[in-house]
Amino acid sequence: MTGNGGCLKTMSFSVFVLVLCIISVLLVQPAWCGDISHDDDYAPKQPGCENPFKLVKVRNWINGKEELNYVGISARFGAVVEDVKQEAHSAPLVLAHPHTGCSYTSEKLTGNIVLVERGNCTFTTKAQVAQAAGAVAVLVKNDKEELYKMVCDENETSSDIQIPSVMLPKSVGRTLENALIAGKRVKVLLYSPRRPMVDVAEVFLWLMAVGTILCASLWSAWSAKEAAMESYRKLKEIPEGFQNEEKGEESDVIDINIISALLFMFLASVFLVLLYLFMSDKFLLVLIIIFCIGGVEGLQTCLVALLSRWFPRAGGKYVNVPYFGAVSVLTLLVSPFCIICATLWAVYRHISFAWIAQNTLGIALIITVLQIVRLPNIKVSTVLLSCAFFYDIFWVFISPFIFKESVMIVVARGDKTGGEGIPMLLKVPRIYDPWGGYSIIGFGDILLPGLLVSFALRYDWETRKSLLKGYFLWTISGYGIGLFITYVALNLMGGNGQPALLYVVPCTLGTIVALSWWRKDLKTLWSKGESQKLPSVSFVNTA
């Protein structure tokens, strides 16, 4: 392939990248930062027991020393946990006697927060008993690590409960309980801070997504231009008496057709359901290995392409490697570095700054895929992006009616893998968010629109259209606007996951279709798009 330093020498790598592209599309994920306060239509609700469920920060001090902050979830009933730290409930923590807190006792709990165990009676009974003893709040230790939603029983009224109740994971409750049993003084502060309307993480994520598509489009268009110039040069070198024959030859560029576009979305749904039903730590490990392999190939491709511009002699030298065949010297030099980067990320992916390495590998992979996988015309683009549009909507908004929860958001959050999500995404830590966490965007939300944007730039260059009279500027601007609208919707919805393609597809595909129709280019873009490839040359003497 022209312009990549010779690192892509065989069709096998293109096939491999296509597989990774499919996997990435399968893992189209919503832009998401996590919800703090949300309602649940499936949880029982009645008058006096209709509070929204809120995540609650549990700050704690043991013998005057502040320990790690914990997270719980508030109940349907009782007082709502304050969102301002100064107005929140701060009080000493005591153990209930009996530990389940189901029976009234003469023990006075005035001004204290009481820790009770789950079981033996309803949650509302525990709250009523604690309130009668003078407690200002109730912490319920769950018998599992999950944050169970505490609701009222059917036809039960709880309007008399005036104190908040918060469910804690089993491990957190046990930690606090052990400290109390050991005779230590434990003080607890309960509050549920609001997320900021806008976080700088979303700005960085927007810049990364748009910048990735911009770089990939420029590289794709430049490679196509160099390939066309090389073919033209070869044609001019053909002696008289030789003729051209149509002959297929190996290519490192894969054009998506309508069948493969439909197949993408079908496989996407199948794979997403498999992730939802069978996701486990072992399944996650497989995805991490796949991501590392793809990241190594992507980073290697980008580095070799860049370095070959600076060191053309090294980029043009090849050595024979068993099984791999002819490999450029630059590829041999950068491969160990890429492998080390991916391995270090996989091993230390849980440290605070590992997201930088993950984004680097991910962006390199996306740019490489957009360099190799291409859309031939607007017809295929319309089929692919329209399917992705409805795919996103279905698995975010409609799947809860079938599976009782949003399949895509559950997979994105990593609910079944201890909170560790799949790696096929870009993420940036939320700097000014009191809850921390990450803003994320799936590879598919960059790859799919990126295919259309790259097509638009290649078409503009081949037809020699100016920036304003072409389609690239308006298409990539539409992507930026669509992604911006996604984050506006994300914040208006309180952090609930949003299908980015719901907003991006109309702003990109809609823009290029409407603009080409107005300019009377739609017929050309729809059926043909790019110029036909030049035929291969067959040296046949006709004399």
C-alpha positions in Angstrom: 0.0 0.0 0.0 1.3 3.4 -0.9 2.1 5.9 1.8 2.3 3.5 4.8 6.0 2.7 4.8 5.3 -0.8 3.6 4.0 -2.1 6.8 0.8 -3.5 5.2 2.2 -6.0 2.8 -0.5 -8.6 2.5 -4.2 -9.0 2.4 -4.2 -11.1 5.5 -3.7 -8.0 7.7 -6.5 -6.3 6.0 -8.8 -9.2 6.7 -7.6 -9.1 10.3 -8.3 -5.4 10.6 -11.8 -6.0 9.1 -12.5 -8.5 11.8 -11.4 -6.0 14.4 -13.6 -3.4 12.7 -16.6 -5.7 13.0 -15.9 -6.3 16.7 -15.6 -2.6 17.2 -18.9 -2.0 15.5 -20.4 -4.7 17.5 -19.4 -2.8 20.6 -21.0 0.5 19.6 -21.6 2.1 23.0 -23.5 5.1 24.2 -21.8 8.2 25.3 -22.1 7.7 29.1 -20.9 9.1 32.4 -23.1 7.3 34.8 -26.4 8.3 36.5 -26.6 9.6 40.1 -30.3 10.0 40.5 -32.7 7.9 38.4 -36.1 6.4 38.5 -37.0 2.8 37.9 -40.4 2.0 36.3 -40.1 -1.6 37.4 -39.5 -1.0 41.1 -42.8 -0.7 43.1 -44.0 2.8 43.8 -46.9 4.2 45.7 -47.8 7.3 47.6 -45.3 7.9 50.4 -42.9 5.5 48.7 -41.9 7.2 45.5 -38.5 8.7 46.0 -36.0 8.4 43.1 -33.1 6.1 43.7 -29.9 8.1 44.4 -26.3 7.1 44.7 -25.1 8.3 48.1 -21.5 9.1 49.2 -20.7 7.7 52.6 -17.7 9.5 54.1 -16.5 7.9 57.3 -13.9 8.6 60.0 -12.6 5.9 62.3 -11.0 7.3 65.5 -10.9 10.7 63.9 -9.0 9.5 60.8 -10.9 9.8 57.5 -11.0 6.5 55.6 -12.0 5.7 52.0 -15.3 7.0 50.8 -18.0 4.4 50.0 -21.0 4.5 47.8 -24.5 3.3 48.7 -28.0 3.8 47.2 -31.0 5.5 48.8 -34.4 4.0 49.3 -37.8 4.6 47.8 -39.1 5.8 51.2 -38.0 8.2 53.9 -36.2 11.5 53.6 -34.2 12.3 50.5 -30.4 12.5 51.1 -29.1 16.0 50.9 -27.0 17.0 47.9 -25.0 19.7 49.7 -22.3 18.4 52.0 -22.9 21.1 54.7 -26.6 20.2 55.0 -26.0 16.5 55.0 -26.5 14.0 57.8 -23.2 13.7 59.8 -23.4 11.7 63.0 -21.8 8.9 65.0 -22.4 5.4 63.7 -23.7 2.6 66.0 -24.7 -1.0 65.7 -28.3 -2.1 66.0 -29.3 -4.5 68.7 -30.4 -7.0 67.5 -28.3 -6.6 64.3 -31.2 -6.9 62.0 -32.9 -3.9 63.6 -36.3 -5.5 63.3 -37.6 -5.2 66.9 -38.1 -2.2 69.1 -35.6 -1.7 71.9 -35.3 0.5 74.8 -31.8 1.6 73.6 -31.7 5.2 72.7 -30.1 6.0 69.3 -30.8 9.8 69.5 -28.5 11.7 67.1 -26.8 8.5 65.7 -26.8 6.7 62.4 -27.6 3.0 62.9 -26.1 0.2 61.0 -28.4 -2.8 60.5 -28.2 -6.1 58.6 -30.6 -7.0 55.8 -33.2 -9.7 56.5 -35.9 -10.9 58.9 -38.2 -8.0 58.2 -39.1 -5.3 55.7 -36.8 -2.4 55.0 -39.6 0.0 56.1 -39.8 -1.8 59.5 -36.1 -1.3 60.0 -36.4 2.4 59.3 -39.5 2.8 61.6 -37.7 1.0 64.5 -34.6 3.2 64.1 -36.6 6.3 63.8 -38.6 5.4 67.0 -35.3 5.0 68.8 -34.1 8.5 67.7 -31.7 7.6 64.9 -31.2 10.2 62.2 -30.5 7.7 59.4 -30.2 4.0 58.7 -27.4 2.1 56.9 -28.4 -1.3 55.7 -25.7 -3.9 55.1 -26.6 -6.0 52.1 -25.9 -9.8 52.1 -24.4 -9.3 48.6 -22.0 -6.9 46.9 -24.8 -5.5 44.7 -26.6 -2.3 45.6 -30.2 -3.6 46.1 -33.0 -1.1 45.7 -35.0 -0.8 48.9 -38.8 -0.4 48.2 -42.0 -0.7 50.1 -44.1 -3.8 50.0 -47.4 -3.8 48.1 -50.1 -1.6 49.7 -47.6 -0.6 52.4 -47.5 3.1 53.4 -44.4 4.7 54.7 -45.3 8.4 54.9 -44.4 8.3 58.6 -40.7 7.6 57.9 -38.8 10.9 58.1 -35.2 9.6 58.1 -33.1 8.5 55.1 -32.2 4.9 54.5 -29.1 3.8 52.5 -28.1 0.3 51.2 -24.4 -0.6 51.4 -22.5 -3.4 49.7 -21.7 -6.4 52.0 -18.0 -5.6 52.1 -18.5 -2.0 53.1 -21.0 -2.9 55.8 -18.6 -5.5 57.2 -15.8 -3.0 57.3 -17.8 -0.5 59.3 -19.2 -3.3 61.5 -15.8 -4.7 62.4 -14.6 -1.2 63.4 -17.6 -0.8 65.7 -17.1 -4.3 67.2 -13.5 -3.4 67.9 -14.7 -0.5 70.0 -13.5 2.2 67.6 -15.3 5.5 67.2 -17.0 5.7 63.7 -18.5 8.9 62.3 -20.4 9.0 59.0 -21.5 11.7 56.6 -24.2 11.0 54.0 -24.7 13.2 51.0 -25.5 12.9 47.3 -23.6 15.6 45.4 -24.9 16.6 41.9 -22.8 16.2 38.8 -21.7 19.4 37.1 -23.7 20.2 34.0 -20.5 20.2 31.9 -17.2 18.6 32.6 -13.9 19.3 30.8 -13.7 15.5 30.1 -16.4 15.9 27.5 -14.5 18.7 25.7 -11.4 16.5 25.5 -13.5 13.5 24.3 -15.1 15.7 21.6 -11.7 16.9 20.4 -10.3 13.3 20.4 -13.2 11.9 18.4 -13.2 14.8 15.8 -9.4 14.8 15.6 -9.2 11.1 15.1 -11.6 11.3 12.1 -9.8 14.3 10.7 -6.4 12.5 10.8 -7.8 9.3 9.4 -9.6 11.1 6.6 -6.5 13.0 5.5 -4.4 9.8 5.6 -7.0 7.9 3.6 -7.4 10.6 1.0 -3.6 11.1 0.6 -3.1 7.3 0.2 -5.8 7.2 -2.4 -4.2 10.1 -4.3 -0.7 8.5 -4.2 -2.2 5.2 -5.4 -3.9 6.9 -8.3 -0.7 8.7 -9.2 1.3 5.5 -9.1 -1.2 3.7 -11.3 -1.1 6.6 -13.8 2.7 6.5 -13.8 2.7 2.8 -14.6 0.2 3.3 -17.4 2.5 6.0 -19.0 5.4 3.5 -18.9 3.5 0.9 -21.0 5.3 0.5 -24.4 3.3 0.7 -27.6 2.0 -2.7 -28.7 0.9 -3.7 -25.1 -2.7 -3.6 -24.0 -4.6 -3.3 -20.8 -6.7 -6.1 -19.5 -9.1 -6.1 -16.5 -7.4 -8.3 -13.9 -8.0 -8.5 -10.3 -5.0 -7.9 -8.0 -4.5 -8.0 -4.3 -5.4 -4.8 -2.5 -5.1 -3.7 1.1 -8.3 -1.6 0.8 -11.6 -3.2 1.6 -14.7 -1.6 0.1 -17.9 -2.3 2.2 -20.9 -3.4 0.2 -24.6 -3.5 1.1 -24.5 -7.1 2.2 -21.5 -6.6 4.5 -23.2 -3.5 5.9 -26.3 -5.5 6.8 -24.2 -8.3 8.1 -22.3 -5.9 10.4 -25.5 -4.9 12.2 -26.8 -8.4 12.5 -23.5 -9.6 14.0 -23.5 -6.6 16.2 -26.8 -7.5 17.8 -25.9 -11.1 18.2 -22.5 -10.3 19.8 -24.0 -7.6 22.1 -26.6 -10.1 23.4 -23.9 -12.7 24.0 -21.9 -10.1 26.0 -25.0 -9.2 28.0 -25.9 -12.8 28.7 -22.5 -14.4 29.2 -20.2 -11.6 30.1 -17.6 -12.7 32.7 -14.1 -12.0 33.8 -12.8 -14.7 31.3 -14.8 -13.2 28.5 -13.5 -9.8 29.4 -9.9 -11.1 29.3 -10.5 -12.4 25.7 -11.7 -8.9 24.7 -8.7 -7.3 26.3 -6.3 -9.6 24.4 -8.1 -8.8 21.1 -7.9 -5.1 21.9 -4.2 -5.4 22.6 -3.5 -7.2 19.3 -5.5 -4.7 17.4 -3.8 -1.8 19.3 -0.4 -3.2 18.5 -1.1 -3.5 14.8 -2.8 0.0 14.7 0.0 1.7 16.6 2.7 0.0 14.5 0.9 1.0 11.3 0.7 4.6 12.3 4.3 4.9 13.6 5.7 3.2 10.5 3.7 5.5 8.2 4.9 8.5 10.1 8.5 7.5 10.4 8.8 6.4 6.8 8.3 10.0 5.8 11.2 11.1 7.9 13.4 8.1 7.2 12.5 7.0 3.7 15.6 4.8 3.2 14.8 2.7 6.3 11.1 2.5 5.3 12.1 1.1 1.9 14.3 -1.7 3.2 12.8 -5.1 3.8 14.0 -8.3 5.4 12.5 -11.8 5.1 11.0 -13.0 8.3 9.7 -16.6 8.6 6.0 -16.9 8.3 5.5 -13.1 7.9 7.5 -12.8 4.7 9.0 -9.5 3.7 8.8 -7.0 6.6 10.2 -3.4 6.6 13.1 -2.5 8.8 11.0 0.2 10.4 8.3 -2.3 11.3 10.8 -4.5 13.0 12.1 -1.6 15.0 8.8 -0.2 16.2 7.0 -3.5 16.8 8.7 -4.3 20.2 7.8 -0.8 21.4 4.1 -1.3 20.4 4.0 -4.7 22.0 5.5 -3.4 25.3 3.0 -0.5 25.3 0.0 -2.8 24.9 1.3 -5.3 27.5 2.0 -2.6 30.1 -1.5 -1.3 29.6 -3.1 -4.7 30.0 -1.2 -5.4 33.2 -1.6 -2.0 34.8 -5.0 -1.0 33.2 -6.5 -0.2 36.6 -4.1 2.6 37.6 -5.4 6.1 37.4 -3.6 7.2 34.2 -4.0 4.0 32.2 -6.7 5.7 30.1 -4.0 7.6 28.3 -2.4 4.3 26.9 -5.9 2.9 26.2 -6.9 5.9 24.2 -3.5 5.9 22.3 -4.0 2.3 21.3 -7.6 2.9 20.4 -7.1 6.0 18.3 -4.3 4.2 16.4 -6.5 1.3 15.7 -9.4 3.5 14.6 -7.2 5.5 12.2 -5.8 2.3 10.7 -9.2 0.8 10.2 -10.4 4.0 8.5 -7.4 3.8 6.3 -8.1 0.3 5.1 -11.9 -0.1 5.2 -13.8 2.3 2.9 -17.3 3.1 1.7 -17.6 3.2 -2.1 -20.7 5.4 -2.4 -23.6 7.1 -0.5 -25.9 4.1 -1.2 -23.8 1.8 1.0 -23.3 4.6 3.5 -27.0 5.1 3.8 -27.6 1.4 4.5 -24.8 1.1 7.0 -25.5 4.2 9.0 -29.3 3.8 8.9 -28.9 0.3 10.3 -26.5 1.6 13.0 -29.0 4.4 13.8 -31.8 2.0 14.6 -29.4 -0.4 16.2 -28.3 2.2 18.7 -31.9 3.3 19.5 -33.1 -0.3 19.9 -30.4 -1.5 22.3 -30.4 1.7 24.4 -34.1 2.7 24.6 -36.2 -0.3 23.5 -34.2 -3.2 24.9 -35.4 -2.4 28.5 -38.9 -3.5 27.5 -37.6 -6.9 26.7 -34.7 -7.4 29.1 -35.9 -5.1 31.9 -32.7 -3.0 31.5 -30.8 -1.3 28.7 -28.5 -4.0 27.3 -26.0 -1.6 25.8 -25.6 0.4 29.0 -25.3 -2.7 31.2 -22.5 -3.9 28.9 -20.8 -0.4 28.8 -20.9 -0.1 32.6 -19.4 -3.6 33.1 -22.1 -4.6 35.6 -21.2 -8.3 35.3 -17.4 -7.8 35.5 -17.1 -5.9 38.7 -17.5 -2.5 37.1 -14.7 -3.0 34.5 -16.1 -2.2 31.1 -14.9 -3.5 27.8 -11.8 -1.8 26.4 -13.1 -0.9 22.9 -13.8 2.7 23.8 -12.2 6.1 24.4 -12.5 7.5 27.9 -11.5 10.6 29.8 -11.7 11.0 33.6 -14.3 13.5 34.8 -12.1 16.0 36.5 -14.6 18.3 38.2 -17.2 15.6 39.0 -17.4 14.8 42.7 -18.3 11.2 41.8 -15.2 10.8 39.5 -15.6 8.2 36.9 -15.2 8.6 33.1 -16.9 10.0 30.1 -16.8 7.4 27.3 -17.5 7.0 23.7 -17.5 3.6 21.8 -15.3 2.9 18.8 -18.4 2.5 16.6 -19.5 6.0 17.3 -16.3 7.2 15.7 -15.7 4.5 13.1 -19.0 4.5 11.4 -19.4 8.2 10.8 -15.6 8.3 10.1 -16.1 6.0 7.1 -18.5 8.6 5.6 -16.3 11.6 6.4 -13.3 9.8 4.8 -15.3 9.0 1.7 -16.4 12.7 1.4 -12.7 13.9 1.5 -11.6 11.3 -1.0 -14.4 12.3 -3.3 -13.6 16.0 -3.0 -9.9 15.4 -3.8 -10.7 13.2 -6.8 -13.2 15.7 -8.2 -11.0 18.6 -7.3 -13.6 20.4 -5.3 -12.7 23.3 -3.1 -13.2 23.1 0.7 -16.5 25.1 0.6 -17.9 23.5 -2.5 -17.0 20.0 -1.5 -18.6 17.7 1.1 -15.8 17.0 3.6 -16.0 20.3 5.6 -19.8 20.0 6.0 -19.7 16.3 6.9 -17.1 16.6 9.6 -18.8 19.7 10.9 -22.0 17.7 11.1 -20.2 15.1 13.0 -18.9 17.6 15.5 -22.3 19.2 15.9 -24.0 15.8 16.3 -21.5 14.7 19.0 -22.0 18.1 20.8 -25.8 17.5 20.8 -25.1 14.0 22.2 -23.3 15.5 25.2 -26.0 18.2 25.7 -28.6 15.4 25.8 -26.3 13.4 28.1 -26.2 16.2 30.7 -29.9 17.0 30.3 -30.7 13.4 31.1 -28.7 13.4 34.3 -25.8 11.3 33.0 -28.0 8.5 31.6 -26.3 6.8 28.5 -27.2 8.3 25.2 -26.9 6.6 21.8 -24.5 8.9 20.0 -25.5 7.7 16.5 -29.1 8.9 17.2 -27.7 12.5 16.9 -24.6 11.9 14.7 -26.2 10.0 11.8 -28.7 12.7 10.9 -26.0 15.4 11.2 -23.6 13.6 8.9 -25.5 11.4 6.5 -28.4 13.8 6.5 -26.0 16.7 5.7 -24.2 15.1 2.8 -27.5 13.7 1.2 -29.3 17.0 1.5 -26.3 19.1 0.2 -25.6 16.7 -2.7 -29.3 16.8 -3.6 -29.4 20.6 -3.6 -26.2 20.7 -5.7 -27.6 18.0 -8.0 -24.7 15.6 -7.2 -26.7 13.0 -5.4 -27.1 10.7 -8.3 -23.3 10.6 -8.8 -22.6 10.2 -5.1 -25.3 7.6 -4.7 -24.5 5.2 -7.5 -20.8 5.8 -8.1 -19.1 8.0 -5.5 -15.4 7.6 -6.2 -13.9 7.3 -9.6 -13.6 3.8 -11.0 -10.3 2.1 -10.3 -7.8 2.1 -13.1 -7.6 -1.4 -14.8 -4.5 -3.5 -14.2 -1.9 -3.7 -16.9 -1.2 -7.0 -18.7 1.9 -7.0 -20.8 0.8 -8.9 -23.9 2.5 -8.4 -27.2 -0.1 -7.9 -29.9 2.4 -7.9 -32.8 
